Amino acid sequence: MENQYFVDSEYLSAQAKEKKHRLENDPSSRKNHMEYLPGMEQIESDICEKVISQMKAFDYSQYTAADVKAALEHEICTIEDFKALLSPAAETFLEQMAQKARIETRKHFGNTVYLFTPLYIANYCENYCVYCGFNCYNHINRMKLTYEQIEHEMKVIADSGMEEILILTGESHSMSDIHYIGEACKLARKYFRMVGLEIYPVNTEDYRYLHECGADYVTVFQETYDADKYETLHLMGHKRVWPYRFDAQERALRGGMRGVAFSALLGLADFRKDALASALHVYYLQRKYPQAEMSLSCPRLRPIINNDKINPLDVHEKQLCQIICAYRIFLPFVGITVSSRESAQFRNGIVKIAATKVSAGVSTGIGDHESKYTGKESDSASGDEQFEINDSRSFEKMYQDMASEGLQPVLNDYLYV
């Protein structure tokens, strides 16, 4: 479908090429990334100031082995202890951190691991985020599922035994409007016990509507909490507005959502500072909304189109393990999700230490679950994927592997009355 937002880089008009070049090379041509756009709700909240002031003051080079030892000895992990556990000085204490994290995980979550799968229903996007495969200037196959196609995909997934689904779209208000997403939630409620959303941030009343349609929780990736770095990565679209994205989880809770999830995309900026900010975002909101369920995702930047343009920072598995263990020690009640971006070997290991939730039967493309789940070729076309996955295990294989690791796979632990 032709639309001013959905242009392919190989077929740009001269005017569009000029605009793209200007956005990339002339910062003055971009809208102020800290300024709200018309229609964006502004809420009164002190959370952002608390998180960012702590992040900016975080000098992880000042922490020593003695600080890490003290943090591990404390029964309750303070913010200062957490900072020490994120520091380079803690890298030599990874075994001790893993042992402490495992104790906290078993204490609060037992021997369980939750399984879910994502379902992308559209990949149209109105943003120009230079690192993302869906961005509006990339030459990819765009697709938006019809309601019939959405229900078919959901039935294929549900028939595998899965009971929790995460519905995702590209960030396009015109192609994936609130009504479209709401109808998808209503369909999902027919097939699944738990319905999550990972969509563009919206206002409180929109979250309230989506909750009434059947959504239980909302996931929003801040991508990076470094607003200056964020400005260089998000050049156009609603996503460019950094503070509106930051407050999304709080608006979702005000709109009645039962749970919210948080994440930075580790590697876009200083991963230690982003990890600190992600956890503090949870920490302060948890105290403000104690009734809410909160969780953290821990994705690293995966190979995508335009990777060469953003100078991604390497986050190695050892460092990722350090971050996840620090999360668990600091936030013992919070769920931790490790996505299919990571290898099967890493996920098998980390769920025995600190992670509590993993995706299975994953596709980041549009409309291809039937071929991936059953081997039967679909009659309709499919849309391109957002990024490459690493762990492609089916739901059945993941369930078996988790059980063989001595864990109890959980598909749902909610009863609706």
C-alpha positions as CSV (number, residue, x, y, z in Angstrom):
1,M,0.0,0.0,0.0
2,E,1.4,3.4,-1.0
3,N,1.9,5.8,1.9
4,Q,4.1,8.8,2.5
5,Y,5.8,7.0,5.4
6,F,6.5,3.7,3.8
7,V,9.3,4.4,1.3
8,D,11.9,1.9,0.1
9,S,15.5,3.2,0.1
10,E,16.2,1.8,-3.3
11,Y,13.2,3.6,-4.9
12,L,13.2,7.0,-3.2
13,S,12.2,10.1,-5.0
14,A,14.9,12.8,-5.3
15,Q,12.9,14.8,-2.6
16,A,12.8,11.8,-0.2
17,K,16.5,11.1,-0.7
18,E,17.3,14.7,0.1
19,K,15.1,14.5,3.2
20,K,16.8,11.3,4.4
21,H,20.2,12.7,3.8
22,R,19.4,15.9,5.6
23,L,18.0,13.9,8.6
24,E,21.2,11.8,8.8
25,N,23.7,14.7,8.4
26,D,22.0,17.8,9.7
27,P,20.8,17.6,13.3
28,S,19.1,21.0,13.0
29,S,16.7,19.5,10.4
30,R,15.3,17.1,13.1
31,K,12.5,17.9,15.5
32,N,13.4,18.4,19.1
33,H,13.5,14.9,20.6
34,M,12.5,16.2,24.0
35,E,9.5,18.1,22.8
36,Y,6.0,16.5,22.8
37,L,4.0,16.3,19.5
38,P,0.3,17.3,19.3
39,G,-1.9,14.7,20.9
40,M,0.7,13.3,23.2
41,E,-0.4,13.1,26.8
42,Q,1.9,14.7,29.4
43,I,1.7,13.3,32.9
44,E,3.0,14.7,36.2
45,S,5.6,12.2,37.4
46,D,8.9,12.4,39.3
47,I,10.2,9.0,38.1
48,C,12.2,10.2,35.1
49,E,14.2,12.8,37.1
50,K,15.1,10.2,39.7
51,V,16.2,7.6,37.1
52,I,18.2,9.9,34.9
53,S,20.0,11.8,37.7
54,Q,21.2,8.5,39.1
55,M,22.3,7.3,35.6
56,K,24.2,10.5,34.8
57,A,26.0,10.3,38.2
58,F,27.0,6.7,37.8
59,D,30.8,6.4,37.5
60,Y,31.3,2.6,37.4
61,S,35.1,2.9,37.3
62,Q,35.1,4.0,40.9
63,Y,33.8,0.7,42.3
64,T,36.3,-1.8,43.7
65,A,36.5,-5.4,44.6
66,A,35.8,-4.5,48.2
67,D,32.6,-2.7,47.1
68,V,31.4,-5.8,45.2
69,K,32.2,-8.1,48.2
70,A,30.2,-5.9,50.5
71,A,27.3,-5.8,48.1
72,L,27.2,-9.6,47.9
73,E,27.3,-9.9,51.7
74,H,24.3,-7.5,52.3
75,E,21.0,-9.2,52.8
76,I,19.2,-6.4,51.0
77,C,20.7,-4.9,47.8
78,T,20.8,-1.1,47.9
79,I,21.1,1.1,44.8
80,E,24.8,1.6,45.7
81,D,25.2,-2.2,45.9
82,F,23.5,-2.6,42.6
83,K,25.9,-0.1,41.0
84,A,28.9,-2.0,42.3
85,L,27.4,-5.3,40.9
86,L,27.2,-3.6,37.4
87,S,30.7,-2.3,37.5
88,P,33.7,-3.9,35.8
89,A,35.1,-4.7,39.2
90,A,32.3,-7.3,39.6
91,E,33.3,-9.3,36.5
92,T,35.6,-11.5,38.5
93,F,32.8,-12.2,41.0
94,L,30.4,-13.7,38.4
95,E,30.3,-17.1,40.1
96,Q,29.4,-15.6,43.4
97,M,26.8,-13.3,41.8
98,A,25.3,-16.3,40.0
99,Q,25.0,-18.3,43.2
100,K,23.3,-15.4,45.0
101,A,21.0,-14.7,42.1
102,R,20.0,-18.4,41.9
103,I,19.1,-18.4,45.6
104,E,16.9,-15.3,45.1
105,T,15.2,-16.8,42.0
106,R,14.3,-20.0,43.7
107,K,13.1,-18.2,46.8
108,H,10.6,-16.1,44.9
109,F,9.9,-18.1,41.7
110,G,10.6,-21.7,42.7
111,N,11.7,-24.0,40.0
112,T,9.5,-22.5,37.3
113,V,10.1,-20.9,33.9
114,Y,7.4,-19.2,31.9
115,L,6.9,-19.8,28.2
116,F,5.3,-17.4,25.7
117,T,5.5,-16.6,22.0
118,P,5.4,-13.3,20.0
119,L,3.1,-12.6,17.1
120,Y,3.9,-9.8,14.8
121,I,0.7,-8.7,13.0
122,A,2.1,-5.8,11.0
123,N,5.5,-4.4,10.1
124,Y,4.6,-0.9,8.8
125,C,6.5,1.8,10.6
126,E,6.4,5.6,10.5
127,N,9.7,6.1,12.4
128,Y,13.2,6.5,11.1
129,C,15.3,4.6,13.6
130,V,18.6,3.9,11.9
131,Y,19.2,0.5,13.7
132,C,15.8,-1.1,13.1
133,G,14.8,-3.5,10.3
134,F,11.3,-2.0,10.2
135,N,12.3,1.6,9.8
136,C,10.3,3.5,7.1
137,Y,13.3,3.9,4.8
138,N,14.2,0.3,4.6
139,H,13.4,-1.8,1.5
140,I,11.5,-4.7,3.0
141,N,8.3,-6.6,2.3
142,R,5.6,-4.7,4.3
143,M,2.5,-6.6,5.4
144,K,-0.5,-6.1,7.7
145,L,-2.5,-9.1,8.7
146,T,-6.3,-9.1,8.2
147,Y,-8.4,-10.1,11.2
148,E,-9.0,-13.5,9.5
149,Q,-5.2,-13.9,9.1
150,I,-4.6,-12.9,12.7
151,E,-7.1,-15.4,14.0
152,H,-5.6,-18.1,11.8
153,E,-2.1,-17.4,13.1
154,M,-3.4,-17.4,16.7
155,K,-5.1,-20.7,16.2
156,V,-1.9,-22.3,14.8
157,I,0.0,-21.1,17.8
158,A,-2.7,-22.1,20.3
159,D,-3.0,-25.6,18.8
160,S,0.7,-26.1,19.7
161,G,-0.3,-25.7,23.4
162,M,0.9,-22.2,24.0
163,E,-1.2,-20.1,26.4
164,E,0.5,-16.7,26.4
165,I,1.0,-14.5,23.4
166,L,2.7,-11.2,22.9
167,I,1.2,-9.1,20.1
168,L,3.6,-6.8,18.2
169,T,3.3,-4.2,15.4
170,G,5.5,-1.8,13.7
171,E,5.1,1.7,15.0
172,S,2.5,3.0,12.6
173,H,-0.6,4.9,13.8
174,S,-2.1,4.9,10.4
175,M,-1.6,1.2,9.4
176,S,-2.0,-0.3,13.0
177,D,-4.4,2.0,14.7
178,I,-5.7,1.5,18.2
179,H,-9.0,-0.1,17.0
180,Y,-7.0,-2.6,14.9
181,I,-4.8,-3.6,17.8
182,G,-7.9,-3.7,20.1
183,E,-9.6,-6.2,17.8
184,A,-6.5,-8.3,17.7
185,C,-6.6,-8.4,21.6
186,K,-10.2,-9.5,21.5
187,L,-9.3,-12.4,19.1
188,A,-6.3,-13.3,21.3
189,R,-8.5,-13.6,24.3
190,K,-10.4,-16.4,22.5
191,Y,-7.3,-18.5,22.3
192,F,-4.9,-17.5,25.1
193,R,-5.0,-17.0,28.9
194,M,-2.4,-14.2,28.9
195,V,-2.2,-11.4,26.3
196,G,0.7,-8.9,26.1
197,L,1.3,-6.0,23.8
198,E,4.5,-4.5,22.4
199,I,3.3,-1.6,20.3
200,Y,4.0,2.2,20.0
201,P,3.4,4.2,23.2
202,V,-0.1,5.6,23.5
203,N,-2.1,7.8,25.9
204,T,-3.7,6.6,29.2
205,E,-7.2,6.3,27.7
206,D,-5.9,4.2,24.8
207,Y,-4.2,1.8,27.2
208,R,-7.5,1.6,29.1
209,Y,-9.3,0.7,25.9
210,L,-6.7,-2.0,25.0
211,H,-7.0,-3.4,28.5
212,E,-10.8,-3.6,28.1
213,C,-10.2,-5.4,24.8
214,G,-8.2,-8.1,26.6
215,A,-4.6,-7.0,27.0
216,D,-3.0,-7.9,30.3
217,Y,0.4,-6.2,30.1
218,V,2.5,-3.8,28.0
219,T,6.1,-4.0,27.0
220,V,8.0,-0.9,25.9
221,F,11.7,-0.8,25.1
222,Q,13.2,2.6,25.9
223,E,16.1,1.4,23.6
224,T,18.6,3.7,25.4
225,Y,18.1,6.0,28.4
226,D,20.9,8.2,27.1
227,A,18.8,11.0,25.6
228,D,21.7,12.4,23.6
229,K,22.5,9.1,22.0
230,Y,18.8,8.4,21.5
231,E,18.6,11.6,19.5
232,T,21.2,10.4,17.0
233,L,19.4,7.0,16.5
234,H,15.8,8.1,16.2
235,L,15.7,10.7,13.4
236,M,11.9,11.0,12.6
237,G,8.5,9.9,13.8
238,H,6.7,9.7,17.1
239,K,9.4,7.4,18.6
240,R,11.8,10.3,18.4
241,V,10.1,11.9,21.4
242,W,12.2,10.5,24.3
243,P,10.1,11.6,27.3
244,Y,6.8,10.4,25.9
245,R,8.3,6.9,25.5
246,F,9.8,7.0,29.0
247,D,6.5,7.6,30.6
248,A,4.7,4.9,28.6
249,Q,4.7,2.2,31.4
250,E,3.2,4.7,33.9
251,R,0.5,5.7,31.5
252,A,-0.3,2.0,31.0
253,L,-0.6,1.4,34.7
254,R,-2.9,4.4,35.1
255,G,-4.9,2.9,32.2
256,G,-5.5,-0.3,34.2
257,M,-2.9,-2.7,32.8
258,R,-2.0,-5.4,35.2
259,G,1.6,-5.5,34.3
260,V,4.4,-3.6,32.5
261,A,7.8,-4.6,31.1
262,F,10.9,-2.6,30.6
263,S,14.1,-2.8,28.6
264,A,17.1,-1.1,27.0
265,L,18.6,-2.5,23.8
266,L,22.0,-3.3,25.2
267,G,24.7,-2.2,22.8
268,L,23.1,1.0,21.5
269,A,24.9,3.1,24.2
270,D,26.8,2.5,27.4
271,F,25.3,-0.8,28.5
272,R,26.2,-0.5,32.2
273,K,24.4,2.9,32.4
274,D,21.4,1.6,30.4
275,A,21.2,-1.4,32.7
276,L,21.2,0.8,35.8
277,A,18.5,3.1,34.3
278,S,16.3,0.1,33.3
279,A,16.4,-1.4,36.7
280,L,15.8,2.0,38.5
281,H,12.9,2.7,36.2
282,V,11.3,-0.5,37.6
283,Y,12.5,0.1,41.1
284,Y,10.8,3.6,41.4
285,L,7.6,2.6,39.6
286,Q,7.3,-0.6,41.7
287,R,7.2,1.6,44.8
288,K,4.7,4.0,43.3
289,Y,2.4,1.2,42.0
290,P,3.0,-1.8,44.3
291,Q,0.0,-3.7,42.9
292,A,1.6,-3.9,39.4
293,E,3.5,-6.9,38.0
294,M,6.8,-5.7,36.5
295,S,9.5,-7.4,34.5
296,L,12.7,-6.7,32.6
297,S,13.8,-7.9,29.2
298,C,17.5,-8.2,28.5
299,P,18.1,-8.0,24.7
300,R,21.4,-7.4,23.0
301,L,21.6,-5.7,19.7
302,R,21.3,-8.3,16.9
303,P,22.5,-8.0,13.3
304,I,20.0,-5.8,11.3
305,I,20.0,-3.6,8.3
306,N,22.2,-0.5,8.9
307,N,24.2,-2.0,11.8
308,D,27.3,-0.4,10.2
309,K,25.8,3.1,10.7
310,I,25.4,3.1,14.5
311,N,28.7,1.7,15.8
312,P,27.1,-0.8,18.1
313,L,28.9,-1.5,21.4
314,D,29.7,-5.2,22.0
315,V,28.1,-6.8,25.0
316,H,29.5,-10.2,25.5
317,E,27.6,-13.2,27.1
318,K,29.7,-12.9,30.3
319,Q,28.6,-9.2,30.6
320,L,25.0,-10.1,29.8
321,C,25.1,-12.7,32.5
322,Q,26.5,-10.2,35.0
323,I,23.7,-7.7,34.2
324,I,21.0,-10.4,34.6
325,C,22.4,-11.6,37.9
326,A,22.7,-8.0,39.2
327,Y,19.0,-7.5,38.1
328,R,17.9,-10.5,40.1
329,I,19.9,-9.6,43.3
330,F,18.6,-6.0,43.2
331,L,15.0,-6.8,42.2
332,P,14.2,-10.2,43.5
333,F,10.5,-10.1,42.8
334,V,10.7,-8.9,39.2
335,G,10.3,-11.3,36.2
336,I,13.3,-11.4,33.8
337,T,12.9,-12.4,30.2
338,V,15.7,-13.6,27.9
339,S,14.6,-13.5,24.3
340,S,15.5,-15.7,21.3
341,R,18.2,-13.2,20.3
342,E,20.4,-15.4,22.6
343,S,21.6,-18.9,21.9
344,A,19.9,-22.0,23.2
345,Q,22.9,-22.8,25.3
346,F,22.9,-19.4,27.0
347,R,19.2,-19.5,27.7
348,N,19.3,-23.0,29.0
349,G,21.9,-21.8,31.5
350,I,20.5,-18.5,32.6
351,V,17.0,-19.8,33.4
352,K,18.7,-22.0,36.1
353,I,20.2,-18.9,37.6
354,A,18.1,-15.7,37.2
355,A,15.8,-15.6,34.2
356,T,12.2,-16.6,34.7
357,K,10.7,-16.3,31.2
358,V,11.7,-17.3,27.7
359,S,10.1,-17.1,24.3
360,A,9.5,-20.2,22.2
361,G,8.4,-21.0,18.6
362,V,9.5,-17.5,17.7
363,S,9.1,-15.6,14.4
364,T,9.8,-11.9,14.0
365,G,8.2,-12.0,10.5
366,I,4.6,-11.4,9.5
367,G,2.1,-14.2,8.7
368,D,4.5,-17.2,8.6
369,H,3.6,-19.2,11.8
370,E,1.8,-21.9,9.8
371,S,4.9,-22.7,7.8
372,K,7.1,-22.6,10.8
373,Y,4.8,-24.5,13.1
374,T,3.4,-27.1,10.8
375,G,5.7,-27.2,7.8
376,K,2.7,-26.4,5.6
377,E,3.2,-23.5,3.2
378,S,0.8,-20.6,3.7
379,D,-1.3,-19.5,0.8
380,S,-0.7,-15.8,1.6
381,A,2.5,-13.7,1.4
382,S,4.5,-12.9,4.5
383,G,6.3,-9.8,5.7
384,D,10.0,-9.5,6.4
385,E,11.4,-10.0,9.9
386,Q,12.5,-7.2,12.3
387,F,15.8,-8.8,13.3
388,E,17.6,-12.2,13.2
389,I,16.9,-14.6,16.0
390,N,19.4,-17.1,17.4
391,D,17.3,-19.7,19.3
392,S,14.7,-21.1,16.9
393,R,13.5,-23.9,19.0
394,S,9.8,-24.8,18.7
395,F,7.4,-24.6,21.7
396,E,7.5,-28.4,22.1
397,K,11.3,-28.5,22.0
398,M,11.6,-25.6,24.4
399,Y,9.2,-27.3,26.8
400,Q,11.1,-30.6,26.7
401,D,14.5,-28.8,27.1
402,M,13.3,-26.8,30.1
403,A,11.9,-30.0,31.7
404,S,15.2,-31.9,31.0
405,E,17.1,-29.1,32.7
406,G,15.1,-29.8,35.9
407,L,12.8,-26.9,35.6
408,Q,9.0,-26.8,35.6
409,P,7.7,-25.1,32.4
410,V,4.7,-22.9,33.1
411,L,2.2,-21.8,30.4
412,N,-0.2,-19.8,32.6
413,D,-0.7,-19.1,36.3
414,Y,-3.8,-16.9,36.2
415,L,-7.5,-17.8,36.7
416,Y,-10.1,-15.3,35.5
417,V,-13.3,-15.3,37.6
